Amino acid sequence: MAYKSLAECVSDLEKNGHLIRIKEEVDPHLEMAAIHLRVYENQGPAILFEKIKGSPFPAVSNLFGTLERSKFIFRDTLPKVQQLVSLRNDPMKALKNPFKYAGSAMSALSALPMKTPAAKNKFLKTTISALPQVVNWPMDGGPFVTMPQVYTEDVEKPGILNANLGMYRIQLAGNDYIKDQEIGLHYQIHRGIGVHQSKANKLGQPLKVSIFVGGPPSHPLAAVMPLPEGLSEMTFAGALGDRRFRYFYDDEGFCISADADFIITGTVYPNENKAEGPFGDHLGYYSLTHPFPLMKVHNVYHKKDAIWSFTVVGRPPQEDTSFGALIHEITGSAIPQEIHGLKEVHAVDAAGVHPLLFAIGSERYTPYLKERRPQEILTIANHILGKNQLSLAKYVFITAREDDEKLSTHHIQEFLTHILERIDLTRDVHFYTNTTIDTLDYSGDGLNSGSKVVIAAAGEKKRELWDKIPADLKLGDGCYTSKIAIPGVLVLECDKYISVEKTAAEIAALNISLIDQDLQGLPFIVIADDAEFTAATIDNLVWVTFTRSNPAADIYGVNDFTINKHWGCKGSLIIDARKKPHHAPELIKDSNVEQKVNELGKQGQALYGVI
């Protein structure tokens, strides 16, 4: 389907049973988000909100809520685009089989952006405050655009083919923003817009920014795609949507997506920031208030029958999880092809994406030696940590394909078990200190600042992992409930975190208790505030462990040592995953709003049979 608009997509989804309408008036403050979250949890359809309190515009969410629905939306173009991405990484494929890939070349050509000045007549003007003021979480600093396409051009090389289209959150109101005149532009490190703003700042010029909302579904997907360098997001949007990206420039020189439902134009001046946030984010916590670029609004355009598009961000899985699954479908092995020896890499969604990365590589450096140990996979890990947004990973677990040809990075427990059975804790833990981590991760020692660790394991299985706690295991004072979460991982509930000094004393006491015990089957101990919750599911385990710890500060070991600057331990590795004073608060739903959503699920109501 070559959708010309978001409205066409909505109509197609409804006709085929993939969308429901909510005709009752809904409140954009928490209620719309709560409805979305409940429908997504039940793997329900896309949702069209017809009447929104305080806004004349309808809104749609959960378009990409399931991989099946995403595949339905792009059912006619997905195979061609997969070929295009594959060819970008391995152009020799086309030379070896020109007839098979002939269509891909035509797709690329037909995807070139198309200037359409006549489309100016399709747009009307409105204000920021007339847009749906969707607030997702109780502590959010205001309404946010959560499905934006933020367009900027390179001031040194202007034009659409050198432009960047990214999905960076936009705060529409709240804090100290002047109503209808200012909005917040939040983008993190390693984003293309940062390069453009740096160049504009250097020249002392304001950066022109256009924010598109809605349009054909290929457009927001293009904004989040990790595209190979040199492949324009606008070209990709055209290929995926089977419709050339149409655009024009308004009278002030801002680029306008002719197919978008809404466009906000404005300028970002050098060194002009304002407080942005808090905002409930994809790690499952709030990202707190920090200074981010201030965008001065010039115009807000909309189509006559415009539909606002939004999503809700929170602890995974959420709609952006399904986005990620679709991206994996499209890119396939694109990243492994860029790093020699890498076979698989997976950012673990259940742990908030960036905190935890699983990888499988080749281990071929010394095939003549009987014992295989991490060598080549350490080189691969270094490549991973130097690659775009993969460089934000905090924990990297990597192993060798040669040890198990069937192992998958997408099966969390099986992958961790494989590592735990093989790891040598005296040798296989490698730290990176005083470095960058994800902007949204507050486990470090400052904004964007923290540490990383590579845990690499290769070779034969070394141990049988504990699947139950031995009756004679002795733990230190201050340790209460203990649970085996998965074989080889003990979750230990201890006193609440107080300080670095108190923690040092607690770890010392635990060390004294465990140092003379046989811990061969217990490579990992996780200290948590709630052992029952943490050990209940594998998702809880990885979420608590890897979002609430900073490797260099929170990893300890039984009988640990440092030799030639290398840290290791002869007993279990300990990760302190308790909440710390500098951590951000976790996301908690509003109970009153949840009750209203419950009512919508009753017989005769809009969500009956859906939730």
N, C-alpha and C positions, 0 to 999 in steps of 0.2 A: 504493500500500500504506500503510495506517494502522498502522504498527508500534506495538504497545503497550509493547514493551521491546527492549532490545539483543538478547536471546536470539531474539526473533522475526525480527529482521533477519538475524542470523547463520544461522538455519535457512533463511530464504528465499534468502540468497546461496549457501549450500551446495547447496540443491536445484537451483539454476540454474547451477551450475558456476563460481561466483565466489569460492569459499572452499575452502581445504585445512586439514586437521587435522594437527597434529604431536603424536603420541601419546607419543613418547619424553620423558623428563624433560629439561628444558632449564634452564640456569643464567640467572637474571635479570641476573647481572653480565656484561655485554658480549655474551653469546651470543645472547640473544633479539633485541637490537638489530642484531647482525650478520646474523642470519637475515632480519630485516625489511628491512634495507638491500639485501641481495642480491636478495630477491624483488622489491622495488620497482624496482631497477635493471633487472630483466628484465620490468617491467610485468606482474608476476604477480598472483595472486589475494589476497584477504584471508586472514589466517592466524589459526587458533585454536590456541593453545598449551594443551594439556589438562593437563599436569603441570609445575608450576613449582617448582623447588627452593626450599624454605623457606616456601612459601605453600600454603594449601588451595584457593586460587581459580585458575580458568583465566583466560586473557587473550586478547584479540583485538587485532590491529593491521592496518594497511593497508586499512581499510574504504574510505577515500576515495582509494586509491592511483592510480586512473585516473578521468578525467572520465567515461568510459563507465559505469564501475561506479557512480559517484555519481548519474549520470542514471538508472540502473536503480533505485537505491534510492528516488529521489524521482520515479519515472516518472509517478505519477498526480497529483502536486501542483505540479510545477515551473511549468507554464504559468500556473496561477492566481496563484502567488506572484510571478512575473515581472510580471503585471498589477498586483498589489497595490503593488509597489515603484514601478512606473511611475506609478500613480495618486497615490501619496504625493508624487511630485515634480511631477506635472502633473494635478491634480484636474479640470481643464477637460475632460480626455478623457472622463470619465464623463458630463459634462453634454452633450457633443457626440454621444455614442453610448451612451445609457443601457442599451440592450438587450445590447450586446456586453459591458459591464462589470458587469452585474447580479450575475453569479456571484461576482465579486471582493468585492463588498460583503458577500455572505453568508459568504464565506470569512473575512473579517475579523471578522465577528460571532461565527462559530463558533470562532474562535481565542482568544477571551477565556479567561484562566486560570480554572481551576475548583478550588475548595477541596474536599478530600476527607479529612476527619478520620479516617474509618474505615480509611484506608490505613496508619495507625500500626501495625496488627497484622501487616503484611507484613515488618517489619524486625527483624533480629537485631543484636547488637552484637559488635564485634571490636576489634582494636587496630591502630595504625599499622604495627607491625612484622610483623603477619600479612599485610599487603597485599603483592602482588608488588613486590619491591624492585628495580625495573628501573634499571640503570645503563647509559647509552648509550655513553659514550666513556671511554677509559682515565684521563683526568685529571679526570673529573667528581668533584665534591665529595661525592657520595652519590647515592642513588636519588631520582628526581624523578617527579612526576605530569606527564605531557606532554600529556594530553588532558583537562584539568580544565574544569569550568564553575564559575567563582567568583562566588557570589551575595552581594550586599550591598544594603542598603536605605538610603535617605536618612533620616537621623535627624530631619530637619525635616519630611519628607513621607513617613512610613512607608507600607508597602504594596507589593504586588507590581508594580503598574503603574508605580511610580516607581523600581523597583529596577534594578540593573545586573547583567548576566550577562556576564562576560568570561573570556577564556582567558589566565590568568597562571600562570607556572610555580610549582610547589610542591615544595620540597625536603623529603623525608620523614625523612631521617636524615643523620648526618655532622656535620662541624664541631663546634660547641658545643651542638647541640640536645640537650635532655634526652629520652632515648628514650621514645617513646609519649606524651610530654607537650607537646613543642614541635615545630613545623615552620616552614619559611621560606616567606614569601609575597613573591614577586618580581613587581613590576609596574613598568612604565616610564612615562615622562611621556606626557601626553595620553591617559590612560586614565580611564574613568568611576569606577573604584573610588577613585582619588585624590581626587576631589571629595567622595565619601562619607567618606573617612578625615579629610579636612581639616575637615569640619563636625563630626565626632565629636570630633576633637582640640580644636577650639575650645570645645566644651562640656565638655571634660574627661572624656568618656565613652569606654569601650572600644567598638570597632566590632565588631558581630556579623558573622561570616563563615560561610557554608555553602559547602562545596566538593562539587559533584556529579561523579561519574564514571560513565560509561555512560549508560543510558537510551536512548530512541529516537534515531536518528542525527540527527534535526532539532535536537536540543538542543545538541550540541557545535558544529554549524554555526552556530546562532543566536549562540553565544558569541563567534564570530570575525567575524560579519557587520558591515560598516560601515553600520549602519542610519541612516536619516534621523532627525534629532532628533525626539523625541516618539513614536517607534515602539518599543514595548517588545520586548526580546529574547524574553520569554516568549510574547508574542502572536505574534511571528514564528515561533517554534518550533512553536506550535500550528497556524498556517496551513500551514507547510511540511510538517509531519508529519500533517496532517489529523486531529489529535487534540489536544484542549485540554490545555494544560500543567496537570497535576494537582499539587497541593501541599497541605501542612498545616504547622502549627507544632508543634514538640515541646514537652515540658514546660518547657524552658528558654527558649522563645520564639524558637528558630531556625527559619527556613524550611527545609522538607524537600521536595525534589522526589520525589513519590510514585512516579515511573517510573524514577528513577535506580537504578543497581545498588549504588553506594556513596555515602555522604554523610559528610563530615568536618565537624564543627561546632567553632567556636572563636572566640576573641576576640583582637583586636589592640588593645593599649593605647597611648595617646599616648606617642610618643618612646621606645618600646621596640623596639630593633632588634638583630639579630645578624648575624654574617657569613654570607652565602649565596653558593653557588658553589664552585668554577668549574662551568661547564656548557657543553657543546658546543652552539653555537647556529647559527641559520640564515644567518649570514654566512659560515660555514665556518671559524670560529675559536671559541675558548673565550671566553665572557664570564667575567671574572675574579671573584675574591671581593670583595664589597662589602657594607656593612651595608644590610639590607632589613628590612621589618616582620616582627616575630616573632608567630606565631600560637600561642596557648595552646589546646591541644586539649581539647575538652569530651567529645565522643562520636564514635565511628566506627560508623556503621550500614551494614548490607548486607542485600540480599535473600537468600532461601534459596539460590537458584541464580544468584548474581551472577557476572558476567563483567567482569573488569578491562579497561579500554580504554586503549591507549597508542599513541604514535607515536614516531618517531625524528627528531630535528632535526639538520641538518647542512648542508654546502654544497649549494646547490640544483643540480639539482632534487631535491626530496624530497616526501613526502606532502603537506606544507603547500603545495607548488607546485600540486598537483591541487586542494587546497582553494581556492586562489586562482582557478584556472580555473573552478571551480563558482560562486564568488562573482561572477565576471565574467559568467557565464551568467545569474545571477539579477538582478544590479543593472543590467547593460547600460550605458545612458547616464546613470545616476543622477547621478554626479558632474558630468559636462559640463552637465547641466541646471541645476546649482546655481551654475555660474560662467559668466556671460554671455560668449559668444564662444569658449568652449572646446569643441573638437570631439572630442578624444580625450586620454586620459591613461593612462599605463601605468607602474607601478613594475616595473622590470626584475628579474625573479626571478633570472636568472643572475648578477646583481651583488649579490645579497643583499637585494633589494627596496628598502629605504630609501636606500642610497647613490646610486641612479641612477633618474631619472624622465624619461620621454619624454612630450612633449605636442605636440599640434597645435591651433592656434587660428586665428581669423580675423584678417586684417590689412586693415582697411577704413578706417583713419583718414584717409589722404590718397590716395584713388583717382584724383585729378586729376593727381598727379605721376607722371612716367614711371618713375622708379626707386622700387621698393618696398624699404623697409627695416624692421627691427623697431621697431614702435611699440606697436600694440595688443597684440601678443603679449607685450611686456614687462609691460603692465598685467595680462594674464592670468597670467603667471608669478608676479607678486606675490600675486594671489588664491590661486593654488595653494599658495604657501608660507605662506598664512594659513589653510589648510583642514585641520583635524583632523590625522590622522597623515601626510598629505601634507606637512605642515610640517616633518617630519623629513628630507625629501629633502636630499641633500648636493650632488648635481649635477643640474641641470635643463636638459635640452636641449629647446628648443621651436622650432617652425617654423610656417609659414603654410599653411593648407589650400589657399589660392589658387595656390600654387606647384606642387602635385601632388595632384589630387583622389583619387588611388588610394593615396597613401602611408599606411602603417600603422605605428603605434607598436609593434606586436608583432613586426615583422621587424627585428631589431637591426641587422644589417649594412646593409640598405637604408636604414634611417632615418639611421644615422650617416653613410653616404655622401652622402645628400641634404644634411645639415647641412654636411659638410666641403666640398662643392662650392660652397656659397654663403656661408660664413662670412667676415666681415671682421674679422680679429683685432685691428685697431686700434680697433674700435668695439663689437663684439658680445659681449664678456666682462664680466659684471657680478657683483661680489663682495658677499657679506654676511658680515661678520666678527663674532667674539665672540657667537655665537648658539648655539641648541640643535641637536644632532643626535641620532641614535638612541642610546639607552642602551647598546646592544650593540656600537656602532662605536667602536673604540679608536684610530682614526686621528687623532682630534682632540687637543685639549690638556687634556682632563680628562673625567670622567664627564658625559655629556650635552652636552659643550661642544666646539665646533669652528667651522666656517665652511661657507658654501654658495657656489655659483656658478651663475648662469644664463647659459647659452650659447644665444643666440637668433640665428637666421639666417632671412632672408626675401629674396625677390627672384630674379633670374635666376642661372643657373649661372655661376660666376666662373672656374673652373679645371678642368683635367684632372688627376685625381689620379694620383700615381705608383703603378704596380702592380709595379714592380721598382726596385731601388736603382741609381742611376746609377754607372757605373764610376769616375767622377772625384769622387764624394762624399768629402769629407775630414772625419774625426771627431777629437775631441780625445783626449789621452792618458787612459788609464784606461777607455776604451770598447773593448769587444771585439766580441762577436757582434752583428750587426744583422740584423733580419728585417722584411720588410713583413708586417704581420698582416692588414690589409685595405687596399685602395687608400687612400692618403693618411695611413696610420698606420704609423710606423716604431717598432719595439721595439728598444731599445738596451740591451745588457747591459753594465753598468759595475761598478766595484769596489763591494764591500758598503758600505752606509751606515755612517758612523762618527759624524758630528756635523753640526750646522747649519753650523758654520764650514767644515768640509771640503766639504760640499755646495755652499756658496757659491763656493768655489774651483773645484770641478768644473764648475759651471754657467758660471762666468766663462770657463774654458778652452774649454768646448764652444761658447760664444757667439763667442769669437775665431775658432774653426775654421769656424763656419757663417755668420758675419755677412755675408760678401761673396759667398756662394754663392746661386744661384737656387733658392729653396725653395718656389716658387709651388705646386708639386704635392704638397707635404708639409706640410699644416697642423698635424699632431699628431706629436709624438715622445713615446714612453713609455719612461722609464728603469725597468728591471726587474732583478731578481736572476737570472732565467733567461729569456732571450729565446726560446729554443726552446719552452719550455712556454707562455709567455705568448702567443706568436704562433700556437700550434698550432691553436686553435679560437677562434671568436668568443666563446664562453662563457668560456674562459680569459682572453681579452683584457679583457673587461669586469669579470670578477671581480678580477683582479689590479689593474687600473688604478683602479677606483673603490672598492675596499675598503681599499686600502693607501695612500690619499692623502687629505690634508686640503687643500681647495682653496687657502685663503689661504697656507698654509705650503709647499705642494708644487707649486704651479703657477709656472712661469717662462716666459720667452719669449726667442727670438732677437731681438736689437735691441729690447728692451722699453723702455717709457717710462711716465711718469705725468704727465698734464696735467689740471689742475683736479680732482684726486683720482681721475681715471679712469685705470685701468691698461689698457695694450694692448701689442701687439708687432707689429713689421713683418715678422718672419720666423715660424718655426714656434712653436707653443705647446708647452711641455715640461711633462710631468707626471712627477714623481718618485714612482714606485710601488714603490720598494724597501721591504723590511721595515725598520722602525725599532725602536729599543730599547723604546719604550712600547707597541708593538703587541702584541696577544694572540697566543698560539701557534695555528697552524692545526691542524685536526683530522686525526689520523693513526690508522688502524685498527690493532688488535692482530693481529700476524701469526699467532700461535698460535690465536686464536679464528677467524680467517679460514680456517685449515686445517681446523678442525672443521666449519665450514660447507661447505667443499669436499666433505667426506666425506658430508654429508647429500644432496649432489647426485648421488651415484653410484647406479647401478642398484639397485633394491630399497630405497632409502632414501627418507625423507619428502619430499625436495625434488627427486627425480629427475624430469626433464622440465620443472621449473619454473625452475631456475637453470642 
